[in-house]
Amino acid sequence: MARHRGPTCRVVLDLSGVTWGGDRNEATAQLLARPGVLEVKVDPHRHRAVVIHDAHYELPDLWNWLVQCANDGEQGRGHA
């Protein structure tokens, strides 16, 4: 992670609803591609990820995207 200056938040995400939730590399890539996500640690066995998020970005946007991934069934890609 590049040195980030400013407030961050830590959130634990349940990835059990998305197709890539059990794949560490894919989950990490998908989450790091989202705006505001600074760092990701994925536990593929528990289908969970700990995300460090820039507090200046809207956390509900990340959550809504994740829910959309689970609902769409489009290989978990969701809509941006």
C-alpha positions, 0 to 999 in steps of 0.5 A: 500500500502506498503511504496514504495520508488522511482518515481511513476505516477498517471494514470486514466484508462477507464475500460468501454471496459472490462467485469470487469470494473463495478465491484470494487473488480474484477477491483481492483484485476485485476489491482493490479495483474499487474507489477508495480501497487501499488495502485488502486481506482476504480469508478465502476459507471464511469468504471474508475480507478485511478492507482498509478504506479511504474515509473520504470515499463513500463506504456505502458505494462499496457495499452497494457494489458488493450486493449488486455483485451477489445479485447479478450473478455476472461472475461477481463483477457488478456494475461500476 
